[in-house]
């Protein structure tokens, strides 16, 4: 069936696009959150109770060739995190203009993820479909936001986007004992905010740089699913529901 086939293709593309920013943001590792966000690296931002910012994630191969660039907007309120992605703005080999056009046609071009360790939930929201997927976080995932240990070593000073930064090598040890090294640039004029975070996994580097950082507390309503949106258990269920409505519009009434 062409509708189902196209929908499955769309699901693959959307998952790749959504998980990639998650990896870029908090360096998803094996055993990390099923939502594509590694909550252990939220510990890097524990001194910043709340902020909102623009961000750009760049993925580089072993030769430092840029594979994909993804602009995003971020909001953090205590341990709650909101990430917004417009798939039409992604540049690189992973998403072609045709893919972006198809995502918009399917109503999947805008994606919002909300991570709520306090509720042990993550929500993936698709405003174009007025729908969202609710995913459970395990106890281990929820605790990963607050319990990792950090050991920082100062490597020097650098200036990024006009901000004087202290460059640190940070060893992050998660609650299970797994260690990883992260490079962090803390801006001294922005309350030591980690304006750039770089992780490397299997030779692939992910560089996350923030800009337009504001420390006002975001509205708490931003960290809940929008009222009136349909709730689904997973992305496949949501896409199947949409395909059914496309084939038989009366089915959704």
N, C-alpha and C positions, 0 to 999 in steps of 0.2 A: 504494500500500500504506500503510495507516494507521500501522503501526509505523514504517516508514521515514520517512514524512512527519513524524511527531511527533519522531523522532530528529533529523532535520535541523533542525527548529525548535529543538530543545534545544541542538544544537551552536551555532547562531547566538547564542542567549541566553548560553550558557556562554562562548563566545569574547568576547562583548561585556563580560561581567562580569569575565573574567580579564584581558583586555587593559586595561580601564579602570584597575584598580588599578596595573597596570604603568606606565601613563602617569602616574598620580598619584604614584607613588613616585619614578620617575626620569625623568619627562617625556619619554616616547617621542616622537621626532621622525622625520620622513621620513629614511630611511637608517639608522635605529637598529636595534637588535637585532630579529630576526624573532620573538623570544619575547615582545615587548611590554615589555621592560625596556631602557631606555637606559643602557647600562653606563658611558657617559661621566660621568654624574652620581654614580657611586660614588666618584669622586674627591673629592666633597664630604665623604666620610666616611673619607678615608684616614688621618686621625689617630686614628680609633677602630678599633683592630684587631679588637675583638669586642664584640658587644652583643646583647641581646634586648629587645624593646619591643612595646607595643601601638601601633597607629597608626590614624588615621582620615583618609581621603581625601575631600575635598569638591570637586565640580566645579561651577563657577559660570559662568553665561553672561555676555554683555557687559553686562547690566544688574545683575550680581551676584546674580541669582536662583539658588538652589541647585538643581542638576539631579539630583544623586545623591550619596549619602554611603555610603562603604564602610569598615567596620571591618576591620582586619587584624591579624595578628601577624607580627613580623619577627624574624629572627635573622641575624647576620652573623658570619662567622669568617674573618678575613683578607680575601680577595677573593671568598669564597663567600657567597651570599645565599639565604635561605629566606623565602618569603612564604606565609602561610596565609590563605585566605579562606573564610568560610561564606556562601554565596550567600543563605541565608535571612535574613541580617542586613542585606543591602543595602537601603537606603531611597531612593526616588526614582521618577521617571517611567520609568526604563529597565527596571526589573524589578518586575512586579506580584506580588501574593500568589499568583496562579494560576501565574505563572512559577516562583516559588520552590517551590511545592508540586510542580510537574512535575519540577523539578530533583531534588528529594528522591526522588521516585518512580523516577527514572532512575538514582539513585545518583551524581548529579553536583553535589550541593549543597555538598560540601566539596572544595576545590581547593588543592593545594600546588604552588608553583613553586620549583624549586631552580636557581640559576644557578651554573655552575661554569666560569669563564674558564680555570682551570688545565687542565681536561679538554676545553675548547672544546665544552661540552655544556650544555643546559638540559633539565630534566625537569619535566613537568607531571603531577602525581600526583593520582589520584582514589581516595581511600581507600575510598569506598563501593563501588567496582567492583574493588578490589584490582588496579588497573591503572595504567600510566603511559605517557606519550609521551616519547620521547627525541628532542630536536631538536639538530642540530649548530649550533654558533656558528662563523662564519667567523673567519679569522685577524684580520680587522679588528675584528670584534665583540669578540673575546677581548682584544685589545690596548686596546680603548676603555676598559676598566676602570682602566688604570694610566697611560695616556699623555696624557690631555687636559691643557691648561694652564688655570690658574685665575688671574683677576685680580679681586681683591676691593676694593670701595670701601665704607667705613663710612658708613651713612646715619643712624645714631643708635642710641639705646637704647630698648628696650621690655621690658615684663614680660608673659610668657605663662605662664598656669597657675602663677603664683607663682615662675617662674624669671626671673631677670634676664638679658636677652639683648642681644647686639649684633646689630643689623640690618645686613646687608651686601647690596650688589648685586654679584653675581658674574658675570663674563663667562667662560663656559666655551668653550674652543676645542678641538674634537675633533681626532684625528690627521689628518683630511682637510682641516682648516682651517675647518670650519663653526663659526660662533659662535652663542651664544644667551645671553640674560640670565636670571638666576635670582635671586630674592630668598631670602635665607637668614637665619634667626634662630638664632644660636649661643648656647646657654645657658652662661653663665660658671661656674655651679655644677655643670655636668655635663661638665666637661672640654672645653668649647667644642662640645659635641654639637649638630648642626643640628636643633634640636627642631621647627623648621618650615621647609618648603621650598615655595616658590610659583613655578610656571611659568605662562606664558601663551602660547597658540598660537591664532592666528586669532580672537582676542578671547575665547577660553574659558580661564578660569583654573582651575588645579588646585592645591589647597592640601593639603599633607600635614603633619599634626601628630602627633608622637610623644608617648607618655606611658609611665609606669612603666618607664623606661629602666634596664636592669641591665647592668653591664659584665663580669660573669662570662663566661668563654668557654663557648659552647654546646657540647654534645656533638657531636663530629665526625660521628657516625652520622646526625645530622639532615640532613646535606648529601649523602646518597646515597639512591637509590631503596630502598624497603623490600624486604627479602628476601621472595621468594615472590610478588611482584606480577608480573602479566603485562606484557610490554613491547610497545609498538606504535610504528610509524614515524610515525604522525600521528593526529590526533583522529578523522578520518573512518574510518580503518581500525579504530580501537578501537570506535567507535559501530556500525559495520557488524558487527563481531564480536558485540557485545552484542545487536543486533537479530536476528542469526541464532540465537543461543542462546535468545532470547525466543520465536521462532517454532518452534524445534525444540530443546528442552532437551537432547536426546541428542547434538546436534551438538558440544556443548562437552565431551563426555566421551570 
